[in-house]
Amino acid sequence: MTGRAGRRVAVLASGTVVGQLLVVLASPALTRLYDPEGFGVLGVFVSLLSILGVVVGLRYPLAVPLPDTDEAASDALVLSVVSVAAVSSLFAVGTWLTRDWLVATFGLEPIGPYLWLLPVAVAVSGTYDALNYWAVRVKGFGAIARTRVTQGLATVVGQVVLGAVGLGAPGLVIGQAMGRASGLGVLLRLAAKTLRFDRSPGAIGRIRGTAGRFRQFPLFSTWSALANTLSVQLPVLFLTYFFDVAVAGLYALGTRVLLTPVTIVGTAVSQVFLSDAADASRRGVLGPATSRVFENLAGIAVGLGTIGVLAAPSAFTVVFGPEWTDAGTYAQLLMPWLVLVFVSSPLTVIPSVLGRQDVELVFNVGLLVARVLALSVGGLAGDPLLAIALYGGVSALIRGWLLLWTFRIAGIGAPSALSRFWSEAAKAVPYALPVVGALVLVLGPAREAAVLATALLGAALLGLGAWRRMRRARAASTVTEPVDGEAATREG
């Protein structure tokens, strides 16, 4: 990763870190203000919001950074916003028609009167997504980072205050909706300063042309992303259906905590990588750029995953309270899958850059079918642990296959990439040794606290080591990279 890209990742990651840390740091308070049933209701609401949010813009926001000219990118942004308005209106009608069914099927009685928030939150999320990708195009990473902080702060304040006054599950849902709406103002101001939309009589024709040019996004990418999101959100819906909303709440908290490092690093790296990947592909250097991103994340992922497998139940018990221990057990079962998500999520932009959304669609549909079968087997057996273990297992296997395919289309030799992966993993695993020592040597009531303390120590040392390697790599790239003029001459 070049010095310039590294700085962009740092800016985005800083905002995402603060925003997500606010949410995670508030979780111990929230688990004492709300019970697992409340988190289960929130989990169902967020699952429905995530599923509908994938479709609302027809994936046109992903096209905003891709055109060669800002005028064409402006047309893509307008097309995205129009799609959001049209599709979210249809969702509003659908929510009104299916309200009773949703309440009865997923145990949403506590928030029945608030279900009108669902289509509103979908519209807000879709608009934010479109403006976010415009900010990516114009390199407004500082603005994106500020929105991440604002969203995390609004969510935390809303949920804590509403929980303190005893509102119950609706407090979690309303706070979540507040967080989704926060940050829009920052991106709107950035768009107002940088957007140069041509309002001439031919504007409608240009937008139609843009819709046709990027038709692969609604035709393939939308359905691919919908299948992927459905498969990610299915556990909360299936666990609620087969068991009860409390089991879904335990799972929802576990994934909320686990996905924080994935979101912090993966989102920041993928947005910066998307900004650079199209240019790298045009210059024929997409393979090396992809390899650098993968190698930078591999050691961190394996180290954190190993620590998580060892420490999760103890950590959840100490931090969130004894009634949340099962959430830590669920986290253990999902850890191998999340390691692969961590290292591969930034690379999921490659099929869009190379126009291979068709194969990505096949993969995501296959993943959805496999996860439905896994959750159904566990649900019919009446065992939530089996359901989650099978879900995590098939997810890891298919995610690994997608990673190998991504290597191939990016021009990377899979054997050499995997060799580097195992090399980085071998360096990271020793950071989990303090946790092993606590598990073996400490007995009695202090054991869980000791495991948590050593896990935090191992994660801190791992992060420090990764930061030092990034600094060395950045310094080396600063010395060896030619200036822009020299690079242009050499490539010419």
C-alpha positions in Angstrom: 0.0 0.0 0.0 1.5 3.3 -1.1 2.1 6.1 1.3 -0.7 8.2 -0.2 -3.2 5.3 0.0 -2.0 4.5 3.5 -2.8 8.1 4.6 -6.3 7.8 3.0 -6.9 4.6 4.9 -5.7 6.2 8.1 -8.1 9.1 7.7 -11.1 6.9 7.0 -10.1 4.4 9.6 -9.8 7.1 12.3 -13.4 8.2 11.8 -14.6 4.7 11.6 -12.6 3.7 14.6 -14.1 6.5 16.7 -17.6 5.9 15.5 -17.6 2.2 16.0 -15.7 2.4 19.3 -18.4 4.7 20.6 -21.0 2.0 19.8 -18.9 -0.9 21.3 -17.9 1.0 24.4 -21.5 1.8 25.0 -22.5 -1.9 24.7 -21.8 -2.8 28.4 -24.1 0.0 29.5 -26.7 -1.0 26.8 -26.7 -4.7 27.9 -27.6 -3.5 31.4 -30.3 -1.2 30.1 -31.8 -3.7 27.6 -32.3 -7.4 27.8 -31.5 -10.0 25.1 -35.1 -9.8 23.8 -34.6 -6.1 23.1 -31.4 -6.7 21.2 -33.2 -9.4 19.3 -35.9 -6.9 18.2 -33.1 -4.5 17.2 -31.4 -7.3 15.3 -34.5 -8.1 13.3 -35.0 -4.4 12.5 -31.4 -3.9 11.4 -31.6 -7.1 9.3 -34.6 -5.9 7.4 -33.0 -2.5 7.0 -29.8 -4.0 5.7 -31.7 -6.2 3.2 -33.8 -3.4 1.8 -30.9 -1.0 1.9 -29.0 -3.1 -0.6 -31.7 -2.8 -3.2 -32.9 0.8 -2.7 -30.2 2.4 -4.9 -30.1 -0.5 -7.4 -26.3 -0.4 -6.7 -25.9 2.6 -8.9 -23.9 4.4 -6.1 -21.0 2.0 -6.9 -20.8 3.5 -10.4 -20.2 7.1 -9.1 -16.4 6.8 -8.7 -15.9 4.9 -12.0 -16.5 7.4 -14.9 -13.5 9.3 -16.4 -15.2 12.7 -16.1 -16.9 14.5 -13.2 -19.8 15.3 -15.5 -20.5 11.6 -16.1 -20.0 10.9 -12.4 -22.6 13.6 -11.6 -25.1 11.9 -13.8 -24.4 8.7 -12.0 -25.0 10.4 -8.6 -28.3 11.9 -9.8 -29.4 8.5 -11.1 -28.5 6.9 -7.7 -30.6 9.5 -5.8 -33.6 9.1 -8.1 -33.4 5.3 -7.7 -33.4 5.6 -4.0 -36.5 7.9 -4.0 -38.4 5.6 -6.3 -37.6 2.3 -4.6 -37.9 3.5 -1.0 -41.4 4.7 -1.9 -42.3 1.2 -3.0 -40.9 -0.1 0.3 -43.1 2.3 2.3 -46.2 0.8 0.6 -44.9 -2.7 1.2 -44.2 -2.1 4.9 -47.7 -0.7 5.4 -49.2 -3.8 3.6 -47.2 -6.4 5.5 -47.0 -4.7 8.9 -49.1 -7.3 10.7 -47.2 -10.2 9.2 -43.8 -8.8 10.1 -45.0 -8.2 13.7 -46.4 -11.7 14.1 -43.6 -13.6 12.4 -40.5 -11.9 14.0 -41.8 -11.0 17.4 -41.8 -7.2 16.7 -44.8 -6.4 18.9 -42.7 -4.0 21.0 -41.9 -1.8 18.0 -45.1 -2.3 16.0 -46.1 1.4 16.2 -42.6 2.4 15.0 -42.3 0.2 11.9 -42.9 3.3 9.8 -39.2 4.1 10.6 -38.1 1.2 8.5 -38.8 2.7 5.0 -37.6 6.1 6.2 -34.3 4.6 7.5 -33.9 2.8 4.1 -34.3 6.0 2.2 -31.8 7.8 4.4 -29.3 4.9 4.1 -29.6 4.9 0.3 -29.1 8.6 0.1 -26.1 8.5 2.4 -24.6 5.6 0.3 -24.9 7.6 -2.9 -23.3 10.8 -1.3 -20.6 8.6 0.3 -19.4 7.3 -3.1 -19.4 10.8 -4.5 -17.1 11.8 -1.5 -14.9 8.8 -2.4 -14.6 10.1 -6.0 -13.6 13.6 -4.9 -11.2 12.2 -2.3 -13.3 13.7 0.5 -12.2 11.1 3.0 -12.1 13.6 5.9 -15.8 14.3 5.4 -16.6 10.6 5.3 -14.6 10.1 8.6 -16.6 12.9 10.3 -19.9 11.2 9.3 -18.7 8.0 10.9 -18.1 9.7 14.2 -21.4 11.6 14.0 -23.3 8.4 13.3 -21.7 6.5 16.2 -22.3 9.3 18.6 -26.0 9.8 17.6 -26.7 6.1 17.9 -25.1 5.8 21.3 -26.7 8.9 22.8 -30.1 8.0 21.5 -30.0 4.4 22.7 -28.6 5.2 26.1 -30.9 8.1 26.9 -34.0 6.2 25.7 -32.9 3.1 27.6 -32.4 5.1 30.8 -35.9 6.4 30.7 -37.2 2.9 30.3 -38.5 2.9 26.8 -37.3 -0.7 26.1 -36.8 -2.2 22.7 -38.2 0.9 20.8 -35.3 2.9 22.3 -32.8 0.7 20.6 -34.6 1.0 17.3 -35.2 4.8 17.4 -31.5 5.3 18.4 -30.4 3.2 15.4 -32.6 5.3 13.1 -31.1 8.5 14.6 -27.6 7.2 13.8 -28.5 6.4 10.2 -29.7 9.9 9.7 -26.7 11.6 11.2 -23.9 12.6 9.0 -26.0 13.3 5.9 -25.5 17.1 6.3 -21.7 16.8 6.0 -21.9 14.9 2.7 -24.6 17.1 1.4 -22.4 20.2 1.9 -19.5 18.4 0.2 -21.7 17.5 -2.8 -23.0 21.1 -3.0 -19.4 22.4 -3.2 -18.0 19.8 -5.7 -21.0 18.7 -7.8 -21.2 20.2 -11.3 -24.4 18.8 -12.7 -25.4 20.0 -16.2 -29.0 21.0 -16.2 -29.3 21.4 -19.9 -32.3 20.0 -21.8 -30.3 16.9 -22.6 -29.8 16.0 -18.9 -32.6 13.4 -18.9 -31.1 11.7 -21.9 -27.7 11.6 -20.4 -29.0 10.0 -17.2 -30.8 7.4 -19.3 -27.5 6.8 -21.1 -25.7 6.4 -17.7 -28.4 3.9 -16.6 -27.7 1.9 -19.7 -23.9 2.2 -19.5 -23.9 0.8 -15.9 -26.8 -1.6 -16.3 -24.7 -4.4 -14.9 -25.1 -2.9 -11.5 -28.9 -3.3 -11.3 -29.0 -6.5 -13.4 -26.2 -8.4 -11.6 -24.6 -6.5 -8.7 -28.0 -5.7 -7.0 -29.0 -9.3 -7.0 -25.6 -10.5 -6.0 -25.4 -8.0 -3.1 -29.0 -8.9 -2.1 -28.1 -12.6 -2.0 -25.0 -11.8 0.0 -26.8 -9.5 2.5 -29.7 -12.0 2.8 -27.2 -14.7 3.7 -25.5 -12.4 6.3 -28.8 -11.3 7.9 -30.5 -14.7 7.8 -29.3 -15.9 11.2 -31.2 -13.3 13.2 -34.4 -14.0 11.2 -34.0 -17.8 11.3 -33.0 -17.9 15.0 -36.1 -15.8 15.8 -38.3 -18.1 13.7 -36.9 -21.4 15.0 -36.1 -20.4 18.6 -37.0 -17.0 20.1 -36.0 -13.4 19.9 -33.7 -13.8 23.0 -31.4 -16.2 21.1 -31.4 -13.8 18.2 -30.4 -11.0 20.6 -27.4 -13.0 21.9 -26.3 -13.6 18.3 -26.9 -10.0 17.4 -24.7 -8.7 20.2 -22.0 -11.2 19.4 -21.8 -10.2 15.7 -22.1 -6.5 16.6 -18.9 -6.7 18.7 -17.1 -9.1 16.3 -17.8 -7.0 13.2 -16.3 -3.9 14.6 -12.7 -4.6 13.6 -13.9 -5.8 10.2 -15.9 -2.6 9.7 -13.1 -0.4 10.9 -10.4 -1.8 8.6 -12.4 -3.4 5.8 -14.7 -0.4 5.0 -11.8 2.1 5.1 -9.5 -0.1 3.0 -12.2 -1.1 0.5 -13.3 2.5 -0.2 -9.7 3.7 -0.7 -9.0 0.6 -2.8 -12.0 1.2 -5.0 -10.8 4.7 -5.5 -7.4 3.4 -6.8 -8.4 0.0 -8.3 -9.9 1.3 -11.5 -6.7 3.2 -12.3 -4.5 0.3 -11.3 -6.5 -1.9 -13.6 -6.1 0.5 -16.5 -2.3 0.6 -15.9 -2.1 -3.2 -15.6 -0.9 -3.2 -12.0 -4.1 -4.5 -10.3 -2.5 -7.7 -9.2 0.4 -6.1 -7.2 -2.0 -3.6 -5.7 -4.4 -6.4 -4.6 -1.6 -8.4 -3.2 -0.3 -5.6 -1.1 -3.8 -5.0 0.5 -4.2 -8.7 1.2 -0.8 -9.1 2.8 -1.3 -6.1 5.0 -4.5 -7.5 6.5 -3.6 -11.2 6.7 -1.5 -11.2 9.9 -3.9 -8.9 11.8 -6.8 -11.1 10.9 -5.3 -14.4 12.0 -3.9 -12.9 15.2 -7.2 -11.3 16.2 -9.1 -14.4 15.2 -6.9 -16.7 17.3 -7.2 -14.4 20.3 -11.0 -14.2 19.8 -11.4 -18.0 19.7 -9.6 -18.4 23.0 -11.1 -15.5 24.9 -14.6 -14.8 23.6 -16.8 -16.5 26.3 -14.8 -15.0 29.2 -14.7 -11.6 27.6 -18.4 -11.4 27.0 -19.1 -12.6 30.6 -16.9 -9.9 32.1 -17.8 -7.0 29.8 -21.5 -7.5 29.2 -22.7 -9.6 32.2 -23.2 -13.3 32.9 -26.5 -13.5 30.9 -24.4 -12.8 27.7 -21.9 -15.6 28.0 -23.7 -17.6 25.2 -23.0 -14.6 22.9 -19.3 -15.3 23.4 -19.8 -18.9 22.5 -21.6 -17.9 19.3 -18.6 -15.6 18.6 -16.2 -18.5 18.9 -18.1 -20.5 16.3 -18.0 -17.7 13.8 -14.4 -16.7 14.1 -12.9 -18.6 11.2 -15.4 -17.1 8.8 -14.8 -13.6 10.1 -11.0 -14.0 9.6 -11.7 -14.6 5.9 -14.1 -11.7 5.8 -11.5 -9.4 7.3 -8.9 -10.2 4.7 -11.2 -10.4 1.7 -13.8 -7.7 2.2 -11.7 -4.9 0.7 -11.1 -7.1 -2.4 -14.8 -7.5 -3.2 -14.7 -4.3 -5.2 -12.6 -6.1 -7.9 -15.5 -7.9 -9.7 -17.2 -4.5 -10.1 -14.0 -2.9 -11.4 -13.4 -5.7 -13.9 -17.1 -6.1 -14.9 -17.4 -9.6 -13.5 -20.6 -9.1 -11.5 -22.1 -12.1 -13.2 -19.8 -14.7 -11.5 -20.1 -12.7 -8.3 -23.9 -13.2 -8.5 -23.5 -17.0 -8.9 -21.2 -17.1 -5.8 -23.6 -15.1 -3.6 -26.6 -17.1 -4.7 -24.7 -20.3 -3.9 -23.7 -18.9 -0.5 -27.3 -18.0 0.3 -28.5 -21.5 -0.5 -25.8 -23.1 1.6 -26.6 -20.8 4.6 -30.3 -21.4 4.3 -29.6 -25.2 4.4 -27.2 -24.9 7.3 -29.5 -22.8 9.5 -32.5 -25.0 8.6 -30.7 -28.1 9.7 -29.8 -26.5 13.0 -33.2 -25.1 13.5 -35.0 -28.3 12.7 -32.7 -30.1 15.2 -33.7 -27.6 17.8 -30.0 -26.7 18.5 -28.9 -23.0 18.1 -25.2 -23.9 18.5 -25.4 -26.4 15.7 -27.2 -23.8 13.5 -24.6 -21.2 14.1 -21.7 -23.6 13.7 -23.0 -24.9 10.4 -23.6 -21.3 9.3 -20.0 -20.3 10.1 -18.5 -23.4 8.6 -20.2 -23.2 5.1 -19.6 -19.4 5.1 -15.8 -19.9 5.7 -15.6 -22.6 2.9 -17.4 -20.6 0.3 -15.7 -17.3 1.2 -12.3 -19.0 0.8 -13.4 -20.1 -2.7 -14.4 -16.5 -3.6 -11.0 -15.3 -2.4 -9.1 -17.7 -4.7 -11.3 -16.7 -7.6 -10.6 -13.0 -6.9 -6.9 -13.7 -6.9 -7.2 -15.3 -10.3 -9.1 -12.5 -12.0 -6.8 -9.9 -10.5 -3.8 -11.7 -11.9 -2.4 -13.1 -8.7 -1.0 -16.6 -8.3 -3.0 -18.3 -5.6 -0.1 -20.5 -4.3 2.2 -17.5 -3.8 -0.6 -15.5 -2.2 -1.5 -18.3 0.2 2.2 -18.8 1.0 2.4 -15.2 2.1 -0.8 -15.6 4.0 0.6 -18.5 6.1 3.8 -16.6 6.6 2.0 -13.6 8.0 -0.3 -15.9 10.1 2.8 -17.6 11.7 4.0 -14.2 12.8 0.7 -13.3 14.3 -0.3 -16.4 16.3 2.3 -15.9 19.1 0.4 -12.8 20.1 -2.3 -15.2 21.5 0.1 -16.9 23.9 -0.7 -14.7 26.9 -4.3 -15.8 26.6 -3.3 -19.5 26.5 -1.2 -18.8 29.7 -4.2 -17.3 31.5 -6.5 -20.2 30.5 -4.0 -22.8 31.7 -2.6 -21.1 34.8 -5.4 -19.0 36.3 -8.2 -20.8 38.2 -11.2 -19.7 40.2 -13.2 -16.4 40.0 -10.2 -14.4 38.6 -9.9 -16.6 35.5 -12.3 -14.8 33.2 -10.9 -11.4 34.1 -7.3 -12.7 33.5 -8.3 -14.1 30.1 -9.9 -10.7 29.1 -6.8 -8.8 30.3 -4.4 -11.0 28.4 -6.6 -10.9 25.3 -6.5 -7.1 25.3 -2.7 -7.2 25.8 -2.2 -9.6 22.9 -4.5 -7.5 20.6 -2.6 -4.3 21.6 0.8 -5.8 20.9 -0.5 -7.1 17.6 -1.8 -3.7 16.6 1.5 -2.1 17.6 3.4 -4.5 15.5 1.2 -3.9 12.5 1.5 -0.2 12.9 5.3 -0.4 12.9 5.3 -2.5 9.8 3.0 0.0 8.0 5.3 2.9 9.0 8.3 1.0 7.6 6.5 0.2 4.4 5.3 3.8 4.0 8.8 5.1 4.6 10.2 2.7 2.0 7.5 3.6 -0.5 8.3 7.3 0.0 11.9 6.7 -0.8 11.5 4.3 -3.7 8.3 5.7 -5.4 9.1 8.1 -8.3 7.4 11.5 -8.4 4.3 11.7 -10.6 6.2 13.2 -13.6 8.9 10.5 -13.4 6.2 7.8 -13.1 4.4 9.1 -16.2 7.6 9.2 -18.2 8.6 5.7 -17.2 5.1 4.2 -18.0 5.0 6.1 -21.3 
